[in-house]
Amino acid sequence: MSANLNLTAEDRAELFGDFDPDEHAAEAEQRWGGTEAWADATRRSSSYTKEDWKRIKAEAGEISTRLADALRSGAPADGDLAMDLAEEHRAHISRWFYACTYEIHRGLGEMYVSDPRFTASLDATAPGLAAYLQTAITANAQRHTA
């Protein structure tokens, strides 16, 4: 998916810093390459402009900040606030990349705590955020699929 980003090298550096999307594209394609979600995300992301990527990053950052604030405030991960933020997280993925079902979202939550790279990235915003988000995702999925 990342190899198809419609961005110059300078745009990539500005948007993603030290993170190289191409570096992770092969691994992601190996894991999800045959799925409808992969095809949808590849198609959609290849058309995004630099301004689109700025908006995507800003929206994701805002959700992460609000999740970190909820964690720091002591709001329970399985409470309404955290579940509502998990739903915003799921909707953000659906809006920009692929139809993120509750099942897919639960899988992402598991990956956030089982893959140290994702855990470190999330926990850089607030210690414990990966586990908090995973619990919120699970609780949110349960309330919507029960």
C-alpha positions in Angstrom: 0.0 0.0 0.0 2.6 2.6 1.0 4.6 2.2 -2.2 1.7 3.8 -4.0 1.7 7.0 -2.0 1.4 10.0 -4.3 4.0 12.1 -2.5 7.5 13.4 -3.1 10.4 12.4 -0.9 10.3 15.8 0.7 6.5 15.5 1.4 7.1 12.0 2.9 9.9 13.4 5.2 7.7 16.3 6.3 4.6 14.1 6.9 6.2 11.0 8.4 9.6 12.1 9.7 11.8 9.1 10.4 9.0 6.7 9.7 9.3 5.2 6.2 5.9 3.8 5.1 7.6 1.8 2.3 9.7 0.0 4.9 6.6 -1.6 6.4 4.6 -2.1 3.1 6.0 -5.5 2.4 5.2 -6.8 5.9 1.7 -5.4 5.7 1.1 -6.8 2.3 2.3 -10.2 3.4 -0.1 -10.2 6.3 -3.2 -8.6 4.6 -2.4 -8.5 0.9 -5.2 -10.8 -0.2 -7.9 -9.1 1.8 -10.6 -6.7 0.6 -9.5 -4.2 3.2 -5.9 -4.2 1.8 -7.2 -3.6 -1.7 -9.5 -0.8 -0.5 -6.7 0.8 1.5 -4.3 0.6 -1.3 -6.7 2.1 -3.8 -7.8 4.9 -1.5 -4.4 5.9 -0.1 -2.8 6.0 -3.5 -5.0 9.0 -4.4 -4.4 11.0 -1.2 -2.6 14.3 -1.6 -0.2 15.9 0.9 -3.1 17.9 2.3 -5.2 14.7 2.7 -2.3 13.1 4.7 -2.0 16.2 6.9 -5.7 15.9 7.7 -5.5 12.2 8.3 -2.5 12.6 10.7 -4.2 15.6 12.5 -7.4 13.6 13.0 -5.5 10.5 14.3 -3.4 12.7 16.6 -6.5 14.4 18.0 -8.0 11.0 18.8 -4.8 9.8 20.4 -4.5 12.9 22.5 -8.1 12.5 23.7 -7.5 8.8 24.5 -4.3 9.8 26.4 -6.3 12.5 28.3 -9.0 9.9 29.2 -6.3 7.5 30.4 -4.6 10.1 32.5 -7.9 11.3 34.0 -8.6 7.8 35.3 -11.6 7.2 33.0 -12.1 3.4 32.8 -11.0 1.8 29.5 -14.3 0.0 29.4 -16.3 3.1 30.2 -18.4 5.2 27.9 -15.8 7.9 27.2 -13.0 5.4 26.2 -15.5 3.3 24.2 -16.7 6.4 22.4 -13.1 7.3 21.6 -12.4 3.7 20.4 -15.5 4.1 18.1 -14.0 7.4 16.7 -10.7 5.5 16.1 -12.6 2.8 14.2 -14.6 5.4 12.2 -11.4 7.2 11.3 -9.9 4.0 9.8 -13.1 3.4 7.9 -13.3 6.9 6.6 -9.7 7.0 5.3 -8.6 3.4 4.6 -11.0 0.5 4.6 -14.3 -0.7 6.2 -13.0 -1.4 9.7 -15.5 -3.9 11.1 -15.6 -4.5 14.9 -13.8 -7.8 14.2 -11.0 -6.1 12.3 -10.8 -3.4 15.0 -10.5 -6.1 17.7 -7.6 -7.6 15.8 -5.9 -4.2 15.5 -6.3 -3.8 19.3 -4.7 -7.1 19.9 -1.8 -6.1 17.5 -1.4 -2.8 19.5 -0.4 -4.8 22.6 1.2 -7.9 21.0 3.6 -6.1 18.6 6.2 -4.1 20.5 6.5 -1.6 17.7 2.8 -0.6 17.9 2.9 -0.7 21.7 6.0 1.6 21.8 4.4 4.1 19.3 1.1 4.3 21.2 2.8 4.4 24.7 5.0 7.3 23.5 1.9 9.4 23.7 1.1 8.2 27.2 2.5 5.2 29.1 -0.1 2.4 29.0 -2.1 3.8 26.1 -1.7 0.7 23.9 -3.3 -1.5 26.6 -5.9 1.2 27.4 -6.9 1.5 23.7 -7.0 -2.3 23.3 -9.4 -2.7 26.2 -11.6 0.2 24.9 -11.7 -1.3 21.5 -12.8 -4.7 22.9 -15.4 -3.1 25.1 -16.7 -1.0 22.3 -17.0 -4.0 19.9 -18.9 -5.9 22.6 -21.4 -3.1 23.1 -22.0 -2.8 19.4 -22.2 -6.5 18.6 -24.0 -7.8 21.7 
